[in-house]
């Protein structure tokens, strides 16, 4: 009966449109929304995206990747890991990047086996190191920027996932400070910060929690991860990720907190979360607003989003092979006044390097065209031609094969 009703409604709608003598959609795609009745899909083409084609959408891009030179990983034995790069900044003729650095006697062994020298996770027992480069491809490691402080200070167990702010001539590193073994009770930690007069340090820890966890039963009551500062509308906009909903169905979203001073107090946006999907936070000023790379996790993963006010984000493009934990080079990250120019490259990580039992993370470079000043048509292509082996690596599990075999009709 329901099917008959639906068919009747469809027939009535079709007859109604025919009666109105609706114009056919033109052969030549209009770059502006035409003044005529459109289907939902074609309406969306003009209302949800910055342009009706990927080739003309300034917030669509492919991503290209390059191995970096200058980093040693101890022959890939899993004892050295580099991950979660910061934004890249350019100071006195050099590029700078900060990242989570783990060098432990053995690879991660899980929370049950972890102790003062054995890490539970790839980011356990870590420090924040930094490197410099003349060209963004070959890097020279400079060593530790933020060591683990003595117990019981914030971060005594591990400091990780840093990002950089330049504000009124000073440098601020925001990072996660673990005070327990990651995995014992989840992956809970607050955000703290250190500051310096030079990107080379020395760094002075503030020894305080910058963004406190939310109250009981709030979405960010347990984890405040991936701090990512920008200067926008004369304020510090600090984006962060949290995990909520509980295991085994964690949801990851991005929140926003703002402040006039780099060390706070920060005020959380009342309608947090501001991005409903994604994992690590990657954002940059774009035109009068803020753009975001929304990777992994959630209904809107693999999208590039845009908020003209820095808080209310909409999907601007859908893409693939996005940089994981991307730390872009954002020349106007701290001086945008409604004229953000976008990005063309940065550093990201790969967390599945190494063989089984020796897995670790490595840093790599990504390039793209999300810039108002660059027009690279090869970055605007939409067809990803991957080797067949790439797809066959993503095969069915043993349990899935058994389920399919059981479902096959019996002879």
C-alpha positions, 0 to 999 in steps of 0.5 A: 500500500505504501509503495502504491501511495509513493508511486501515485505521489511521484506521478502527481509531481511529474504531471504537475511539473510537466503542466508548469512547462519546466525548462530543461537544464541547459547543455552548457553548465551555468556557473551561476544558479539558473533561474529555473526549477531544479532537482534537489541534486542540482539545487545542492550543486549551487547552494552547497559548494563554492562552485558547481565544478571541482575544477573551479572550486577553490576548496577542492583539491587532490593531495600529492605526497613526498617522502621527507629527507633528514629523519632517521627511524632506526631501520624501522624497528618501531623504537622511533616514531614521529607523528602529529606535526604542527603547522609549519611556520617560516622564520628568518629564512627557515621553515619550522615544524614541531612534532611528537617524538618517541624513542623507547627501548621497544615499540608500544606494548599496550596499556597492560604491559606499559611501565616507566620505559615501555610505552603503551601507545605510539604517543606514550612516553613522548616528547615534542621535538622540532626540525628546520628546513630550507625547502620543505623537503629536506629537514634538519632535526634540532632536538627536543623543544618540550621535554616531559616535566617532572611528576606531578606537573601536567605532561609528566607521563607524555607530551604530544600533539603540539601546535604553534601560535605566533602572537605579538612577537612571542611563540606559544606551543600548545600540546596534550599533557598526559598524567597517566598511561594512555589506555588505562582509562581511555586516552584522557588528558588536558591541553597545556602550553609553553612559550618562548621569545624564539622558535628555537626556545628555550620554552617556559612551561605555564604549568597550567591547563589551558582548556579544561575538560567539560562538565559531567556528561558533556561531550568533552568531559574526558578528552581535549586533543589536537589543539590548533590555534589561529588568530581570527577577528583579533582573537585567538581561535583554538580548535580542539578535538574530543572523543565522546559517546563511549566505546566501542562507538566513539564519535570524534568532533571538533570544538572551538574556544576563544581568548584574547590572551594566548594563555587564556582564559579561553571561552568555549563556543556555546554550540560546540562541537562546530565540526561533527566529524574528522579526527586531527584538526587542520584549519586555515583562514580562507577569504573572510572565514575559516576552512577545515580539512575533515579527515577520517571518522564520521558521516562527513569524513573526506570533506573540506568544509568552510565557515564564513564566521569561523564557527558554523561549518558547511561542506565545500568539497568532497575529496580523497587521500586527505593528509592525516594530522596535516600541519599546513604551511599557513603564511597568514595563520596569525594575521588574517583579517578577512582575506585568508589566501589558503594553503598549498603544502604542509607536513602530515603523518602516516601511522602504519609504517613498519611491519607487524610488531614494529609499527611506528609513525613517519612524517611526510609532505603533502601538496595541494591547491587550496589557494586563491593565489595558485591555479594548478589544474592537475590538483583539481582532477577527480579520478584517482588511478590507484594500482590494483594491489592498493585495492586488493590490500583492503580485502575481506576479513576471515569473519566476513568471508565466512559470513558470505559463504554461509549466506550462499544458496545451498545446492 
